[in-house]
Amino acid sequence: MSFTEINIDTSGQFSGQGRLPSELATIVKDVKTIDMFKDLFAKFVELHRSYAQSMHLDKKLIGPERFALMDLLDGCLDLLISIRAKYQPDGVFVLEAADLGRRLQIQIDFDRWKASGTLGAKRKLTTNHFADWLKRMTQERLPVVLKYFGEISRDGILTPEELAGLAKLIDRLFFSVVIVRESVSSGEME
């Protein structure tokens, strides 16, 4: 179970907090990025299974089913922050999608993260069907991030430019998960 709390007001102001899978010092020193990506992909597989099971009989997401999906989405958020934090050992960094008006400052203390900022005025996705979003994430967006990470890590040295490219991809995933979580929570997404 995740310990994530997220608040988004009508203007898109965001505040949130959660718990990382490990302490920041352990993530930076001992946890391999590829292992975090494997965990992230496993979370998305679990999301797919949980969603399919929830929709199997009545084709609706009811309270406990919504909470289960939100908990899995929270786990994805925690892992995405962990991946970003691995390359930000001071524990303070910004997630950003400037073209969409999204910017969050993240601060990590030991194994807890706090975030504040804005998601921008436009927070609607191109679909309101969870299955469509999940398919796009697992078949298009995650593979792009994994391929990019494989390419930049091949030589064993991650340059600042390569890390900036990775951060941009991860930030977009993070914002997408946050927006879907909000839509699942409010009942706008089935």
C-alpha positions in Angstrom: 0.0 0.0 0.0 1.3 3.4 -1.0 1.2 6.4 1.4 0.6 9.0 -1.2 -1.5 12.1 -0.7 -2.2 14.4 -3.7 -4.3 17.6 -3.8 -5.0 19.4 -7.0 -7.2 22.5 -7.0 -9.4 23.7 -9.8 -6.7 26.0 -11.2 -4.2 23.1 -11.3 -2.2 23.9 -8.2 -0.6 20.7 -6.9 0.6 19.6 -3.5 1.5 16.1 -2.6 3.6 13.8 -0.6 4.5 10.1 -0.6 7.0 7.5 0.3 9.8 6.2 -1.8 10.5 2.4 -2.0 13.9 3.0 -0.3 15.8 5.9 1.4 17.3 8.4 -1.0 20.8 7.4 0.0 20.1 3.8 -0.8 18.6 4.7 -4.1 21.5 6.8 -5.1 24.2 4.4 -4.0 22.8 0.9 -4.3 19.6 0.6 -6.5 20.2 0.2 -10.2 18.1 2.4 -12.5 17.2 -0.6 -14.7 15.8 -2.4 -11.6 13.6 0.6 -10.9 12.4 0.5 -14.5 11.6 -3.2 -14.2 9.6 -2.5 -11.0 7.8 0.3 -12.9 6.9 -1.9 -15.8 5.7 -4.6 -13.3 3.4 -2.0 -11.7 1.9 -1.2 -15.1 1.4 -5.0 -15.7 -0.3 -5.1 -12.3 -2.4 -2.1 -13.2 -3.6 -3.9 -16.3 -4.5 -7.0 -14.4 -6.3 -5.1 -11.6 -8.2 -3.0 -14.2 -9.2 -6.0 -16.2 -10.4 -7.8 -13.1 -12.4 -4.7 -11.9 -14.1 -4.4 -15.3 -14.8 -8.1 -15.8 -18.3 -8.4 -14.4 -20.0 -5.0 -14.2 -17.8 -2.9 -16.5 -17.7 -0.2 -13.8 -15.1 1.0 -11.3 -16.6 1.1 -7.9 -15.0 2.5 -4.7 -12.6 -0.3 -3.7 -11.6 -0.9 -7.3 -10.8 2.8 -7.8 -8.8 2.8 -4.6 -6.8 -0.2 -5.7 -6.0 1.4 -9.1 -5.1 4.7 -7.3 -2.7 2.8 -5.0 -1.0 1.2 -8.0 -0.7 4.6 -9.7 0.8 6.0 -6.5 3.4 3.2 -6.6 4.2 4.3 -10.2 4.6 7.9 -9.0 6.9 6.9 -6.2 9.1 4.9 -8.6 9.2 7.7 -11.2 10.3 10.1 -8.4 12.9 7.5 -7.3 14.4 7.3 -10.8 14.6 11.0 -11.0 16.1 11.2 -7.5 18.8 8.8 -8.3 20.5 11.5 -10.4 19.6 14.3 -8.0 21.5 13.2 -4.8 20.8 16.5 -3.0 17.1 15.5 -2.9 15.7 18.7 -4.5 14.7 18.9 -8.2 12.1 20.1 -10.6 9.7 18.0 -12.7 8.7 20.0 -15.7 6.8 20.0 -19.0 7.1 23.7 -19.8 5.1 23.5 -23.0 2.1 22.3 -21.0 2.6 24.7 -18.1 3.5 22.0 -15.7 6.2 22.4 -13.1 6.6 20.7 -9.7 9.4 21.1 -7.2 10.2 17.9 -5.4 12.0 17.7 -2.1 13.1 14.4 -0.6 14.0 13.7 3.0 15.2 10.1 3.6 12.3 8.1 2.1 9.6 10.8 1.9 8.9 13.1 -0.9 6.9 16.4 -1.0 5.9 18.3 -4.1 4.3 21.5 -4.9 3.7 23.5 -8.1 1.3 23.6 -11.0 -0.1 21.1 -13.5 -1.3 23.9 -15.7 -4.8 24.8 -16.8 -5.2 22.1 -19.4 -5.2 18.7 -17.7 -7.4 16.6 -19.9 -6.0 13.6 -21.6 -6.8 12.5 -25.2 -8.9 9.6 -23.8 -11.2 9.0 -20.8 -10.8 5.3 -21.0 -8.3 3.8 -18.6 -7.6 0.8 -20.9 -6.6 3.1 -23.8 -4.3 5.1 -21.6 -2.7 2.0 -20.1 -2.2 0.5 -23.6 -0.5 3.6 -24.8 1.7 3.7 -21.7 2.8 0.1 -21.9 3.1 -0.2 -25.7 4.4 3.3 -26.7 5.7 5.5 -23.9 7.4 3.2 -21.5 9.3 1.4 -24.3 10.5 4.7 -25.6 11.9 5.6 -22.2 13.5 2.2 -21.8 15.1 2.3 -25.2 16.5 5.8 -24.5 17.9 4.7 -21.2 19.5 1.6 -22.8 21.1 3.8 -25.5 22.5 6.4 -23.1 23.7 3.9 -20.5 25.5 1.7 -23.0 28.9 3.4 -22.5 28.5 3.5 -18.7 28.7 7.3 -18.6 25.6 9.5 -18.4 26.3 13.0 -19.6 24.3 16.0 -18.3 22.6 16.2 -21.7 21.6 12.6 -21.6 20.3 12.9 -18.1 18.3 16.0 -19.2 16.7 13.9 -22.0 15.9 11.1 -19.5 14.4 13.6 -17.0 12.2 15.1 -19.7 10.8 11.6 -20.6 10.3 10.7 -17.0 8.6 14.0 -16.2 6.1 13.5 -18.9 5.3 10.0 -17.6 4.9 11.4 -14.1 2.5 14.1 -15.2 0.4 11.6 -17.2 0.1 9.3 -14.2 -0.9 12.2 -11.9 -3.6 13.3 -14.3 -4.9 9.8 -14.8 -4.9 9.3 -11.0 -7.0 12.5 -10.7 -9.4 11.3 -13.3 -9.8 7.8 -11.7 -10.3 9.4 -8.3 -13.0 11.8 -9.6 -14.8 9.1 -11.6 -14.1 10.9 -14.9 -12.1 7.9 -16.2 -13.5 4.4 -16.5 
